[in-house]
Amino acid sequence: MASIMGQPPKIITSIKKGNLYYVSYIRKSDRKKFDYKIKFEGNKIIWSNIDGRWRDSHYDEKISFIENSNKLSIIQTFSDGSQDIQE
């Protein structure tokens, strides 16, 4: 979520409950709290606002990851085929 939301990873907290991860952070600029839930399907990441819909429709970006040695790449693939890759 740090990568997707453009936030520093050190402000992210997470708790695992069953197969879901509950992730939150407080944005430094205005102290607003954001809460999400995340599930993994292989190397795919599916997320939702805590009380919203899962971002898994055809029009939502697809998020995946690649772990290679000590490097983690988060890949967002948008409906137009463009990608954003964060390491």
Biotite code that builds the C-alpha atoms (Angstrom):
import biotite.structure as struc

atoms = struc.array([
    struc.Atom([0.000, 0.000, 0.000], chain_id="A", res_id=1, res_name="MET", atom_name="CA", element="C"),
    struc.Atom([2.963, 2.294, 0.583], chain_id="A", res_id=2, res_name="ALA", atom_name="CA", element="C"),
    struc.Atom([3.945, 1.915, -3.064], chain_id="A", res_id=3, res_name="SER", atom_name="CA", element="C"),
    struc.Atom([0.402, 2.229, -4.408], chain_id="A", res_id=4, res_name="ILE", atom_name="CA", element="C"),
    struc.Atom([-0.479, 5.257, -2.287], chain_id="A", res_id=5, res_name="MET", atom_name="CA", element="C"),
    struc.Atom([2.904, 6.966, -2.568], chain_id="A", res_id=6, res_name="GLY", atom_name="CA", element="C"),
    struc.Atom([3.642, 6.816, 1.150], chain_id="A", res_id=7, res_name="GLN", atom_name="CA", element="C"),
    struc.Atom([6.849, 5.901, 2.989], chain_id="A", res_id=8, res_name="PRO", atom_name="CA", element="C"),
    struc.Atom([6.791, 2.227, 4.048], chain_id="A", res_id=9, res_name="PRO", atom_name="CA", element="C"),
    struc.Atom([7.837, 3.099, 7.612], chain_id="A", res_id=10, res_name="LYS", atom_name="CA", element="C"),
    struc.Atom([4.438, 4.672, 8.379], chain_id="A", res_id=11, res_name="ILE", atom_name="CA", element="C"),
    struc.Atom([2.458, 1.575, 7.335], chain_id="A", res_id=12, res_name="ILE", atom_name="CA", element="C"),
    struc.Atom([1.146, -0.800, 9.992], chain_id="A", res_id=13, res_name="THR", atom_name="CA", element="C"),
    struc.Atom([-0.413, -4.182, 9.257], chain_id="A", res_id=14, res_name="SER", atom_name="CA", element="C"),
    struc.Atom([-2.202, -6.982, 11.062], chain_id="A", res_id=15, res_name="ILE", atom_name="CA", element="C"),
    struc.Atom([-2.932, -10.424, 9.617], chain_id="A", res_id=16, res_name="LYS", atom_name="CA", element="C"),
    struc.Atom([-6.302, -12.007, 10.400], chain_id="A", res_id=17, res_name="LYS", atom_name="CA", element="C"),
    struc.Atom([-6.918, -15.272, 8.607], chain_id="A", res_id=18, res_name="GLY", atom_name="CA", element="C"),
    struc.Atom([-6.129, -14.787, 4.925], chain_id="A", res_id=19, res_name="ASN", atom_name="CA", element="C"),
    struc.Atom([-6.499, -11.000, 5.046], chain_id="A", res_id=20, res_name="LEU", atom_name="CA", element="C"),
    struc.Atom([-4.077, -8.260, 5.994], chain_id="A", res_id=21, res_name="TYR", atom_name="CA", element="C"),
    struc.Atom([-5.442, -5.076, 7.503], chain_id="A", res_id=22, res_name="TYR", atom_name="CA", element="C"),
    struc.Atom([-3.199, -2.144, 6.662], chain_id="A", res_id=23, res_name="VAL", atom_name="CA", element="C"),
    struc.Atom([-3.332, 1.443, 7.851], chain_id="A", res_id=24, res_name="SER", atom_name="CA", element="C"),
    struc.Atom([-1.328, 4.631, 7.904], chain_id="A", res_id=25, res_name="TYR", atom_name="CA", element="C"),
    struc.Atom([-1.700, 8.218, 9.000], chain_id="A", res_id=26, res_name="ILE", atom_name="CA", element="C"),
    struc.Atom([-0.854, 10.738, 6.296], chain_id="A", res_id=27, res_name="ARG", atom_name="CA", element="C"),
    struc.Atom([1.716, 13.172, 7.641], chain_id="A", res_id=28, res_name="LYS", atom_name="CA", element="C"),
    struc.Atom([0.413, 16.249, 5.787], chain_id="A", res_id=29, res_name="SER", atom_name="CA", element="C"),
    struc.Atom([-3.030, 16.291, 7.425], chain_id="A", res_id=30, res_name="ASP", atom_name="CA", element="C"),
    struc.Atom([-2.961, 13.465, 10.015], chain_id="A", res_id=31, res_name="ARG", atom_name="CA", element="C"),
    struc.Atom([-5.792, 11.659, 8.170], chain_id="A", res_id=32, res_name="LYS", atom_name="CA", element="C"),
    struc.Atom([-5.957, 7.905, 8.767], chain_id="A", res_id=33, res_name="LYS", atom_name="CA", element="C"),
    struc.Atom([-6.412, 5.456, 5.890], chain_id="A", res_id=34, res_name="PHE", atom_name="CA", element="C"),
    struc.Atom([-7.447, 1.809, 6.343], chain_id="A", res_id=35, res_name="ASP", atom_name="CA", element="C"),
    struc.Atom([-7.335, -0.979, 3.770], chain_id="A", res_id=36, res_name="TYR", atom_name="CA", element="C"),
    struc.Atom([-7.635, -4.728, 3.533], chain_id="A", res_id=37, res_name="LYS", atom_name="CA", element="C"),
    struc.Atom([-5.427, -6.838, 1.289], chain_id="A", res_id=38, res_name="ILE", atom_name="CA", element="C"),
    struc.Atom([-5.448, -10.404, 0.069], chain_id="A", res_id=39, res_name="LYS", atom_name="CA", element="C"),
    struc.Atom([-2.840, -12.295, -1.924], chain_id="A", res_id=40, res_name="PHE", atom_name="CA", element="C"),
    struc.Atom([-3.521, -14.720, -4.756], chain_id="A", res_id=41, res_name="GLU", atom_name="CA", element="C"),
    struc.Atom([-0.126, -16.072, -5.756], chain_id="A", res_id=42, res_name="GLY", atom_name="CA", element="C"),
    struc.Atom([1.885, -13.011, -6.748], chain_id="A", res_id=43, res_name="ASN", atom_name="CA", element="C"),
    struc.Atom([-1.268, -10.901, -7.210], chain_id="A", res_id=44, res_name="LYS", atom_name="CA", element="C"),
    struc.Atom([-2.373, -8.341, -4.636], chain_id="A", res_id=45, res_name="ILE", atom_name="CA", element="C"),
    struc.Atom([-6.052, -7.447, -4.346], chain_id="A", res_id=46, res_name="ILE", atom_name="CA", element="C"),
    struc.Atom([-7.016, -4.553, -2.103], chain_id="A", res_id=47, res_name="TRP", atom_name="CA", element="C"),
    struc.Atom([-10.033, -2.671, -0.844], chain_id="A", res_id=48, res_name="SER", atom_name="CA", element="C"),
    struc.Atom([-10.783, 0.289, 1.346], chain_id="A", res_id=49, res_name="ASN", atom_name="CA", element="C"),
    struc.Atom([-11.703, -1.116, 4.726], chain_id="A", res_id=50, res_name="ILE", atom_name="CA", element="C"),
    struc.Atom([-15.442, -0.692, 4.036], chain_id="A", res_id=51, res_name="ASP", atom_name="CA", element="C"),
    struc.Atom([-15.328, -0.653, 0.228], chain_id="A", res_id=52, res_name="GLY", atom_name="CA", element="C"),
    struc.Atom([-15.336, -3.028, -2.706], chain_id="A", res_id=53, res_name="ARG", atom_name="CA", element="C"),
    struc.Atom([-12.447, -5.234, -3.743], chain_id="A", res_id=54, res_name="TRP", atom_name="CA", element="C"),
    struc.Atom([-10.423, -3.649, -6.569], chain_id="A", res_id=55, res_name="ARG", atom_name="CA", element="C"),
    struc.Atom([-10.745, -6.615, -8.885], chain_id="A", res_id=56, res_name="ASP", atom_name="CA", element="C"),
    struc.Atom([-12.946, -5.435, -11.750], chain_id="A", res_id=57, res_name="SER", atom_name="CA", element="C"),
    struc.Atom([-11.789, -5.275, -15.360], chain_id="A", res_id=58, res_name="HIS", atom_name="CA", element="C"),
    struc.Atom([-11.260, -1.488, -15.031], chain_id="A", res_id=59, res_name="TYR", atom_name="CA", element="C"),
    struc.Atom([-9.221, -1.575, -11.809], chain_id="A", res_id=60, res_name="ASP", atom_name="CA", element="C"),
    struc.Atom([-5.449, -1.653, -11.979], chain_id="A", res_id=61, res_name="GLU", atom_name="CA", element="C"),
    struc.Atom([-3.892, -5.076, -11.461], chain_id="A", res_id=62, res_name="LYS", atom_name="CA", element="C"),
    struc.Atom([-1.216, -5.235, -8.801], chain_id="A", res_id=63, res_name="ILE", atom_name="CA", element="C"),
    struc.Atom([1.433, -7.910, -8.603], chain_id="A", res_id=64, res_name="SER", atom_name="CA", element="C"),
    struc.Atom([4.876, -8.348, -7.134], chain_id="A", res_id=65, res_name="PHE", atom_name="CA", element="C"),
    struc.Atom([8.160, -9.976, -8.004], chain_id="A", res_id=66, res_name="ILE", atom_name="CA", element="C"),
    struc.Atom([10.606, -10.937, -5.280], chain_id="A", res_id=67, res_name="GLU", atom_name="CA", element="C"),
    struc.Atom([14.182, -11.369, -6.474], chain_id="A", res_id=68, res_name="ASN", atom_name="CA", element="C"),
    struc.Atom([17.013, -11.781, -3.930], chain_id="A", res_id=69, res_name="SER", atom_name="CA", element="C"),
    struc.Atom([16.722, -8.738, -1.652], chain_id="A", res_id=70, res_name="ASN", atom_name="CA", element="C"),
    struc.Atom([14.620, -6.716, -4.094], chain_id="A", res_id=71, res_name="LYS", atom_name="CA", element="C"),
    struc.Atom([10.830, -6.448, -4.159], chain_id="A", res_id=72, res_name="LEU", atom_name="CA", element="C"),
    struc.Atom([9.132, -4.972, -7.221], chain_id="A", res_id=73, res_name="SER", atom_name="CA", element="C"),
    struc.Atom([5.501, -3.829, -7.034], chain_id="A", res_id=74, res_name="ILE", atom_name="CA", element="C"),
    struc.Atom([3.884, -3.679, -10.472], chain_id="A", res_id=75, res_name="ILE", atom_name="CA", element="C"),
    struc.Atom([0.685, -1.781, -11.177], chain_id="A", res_id=76, res_name="GLN", atom_name="CA", element="C"),
    struc.Atom([-0.822, -2.605, -14.572], chain_id="A", res_id=77, res_name="THR", atom_name="CA", element="C"),
    struc.Atom([-3.586, -0.244, -15.648], chain_id="A", res_id=78, res_name="PHE", atom_name="CA", element="C"),
    struc.Atom([-6.568, -0.995, -17.882], chain_id="A", res_id=79, res_name="SER", atom_name="CA", element="C"),
    struc.Atom([-4.843, 0.707, -20.841], chain_id="A", res_id=80, res_name="ASP", atom_name="CA", element="C"),
    struc.Atom([-1.877, -1.680, -20.486], chain_id="A", res_id=81, res_name="GLY", atom_name="CA", element="C"),
    struc.Atom([0.536, 0.886, -19.049], chain_id="A", res_id=82, res_name="SER", atom_name="CA", element="C"),
    struc.Atom([2.556, -0.027, -15.971], chain_id="A", res_id=83, res_name="GLN", atom_name="CA", element="C"),
    struc.Atom([4.157, 1.592, -12.964], chain_id="A", res_id=84, res_name="ASP", atom_name="CA", element="C"),
    struc.Atom([6.924, -0.420, -11.287], chain_id="A", res_id=85, res_name="ILE", atom_name="CA", element="C"),
    struc.Atom([8.253, 0.498, -7.834], chain_id="A", res_id=86, res_name="GLN", atom_name="CA", element="C"),
    struc.Atom([11.224, -1.215, -6.196], chain_id="A", res_id=87, res_name="GLU", atom_name="CA", element="C"),
])
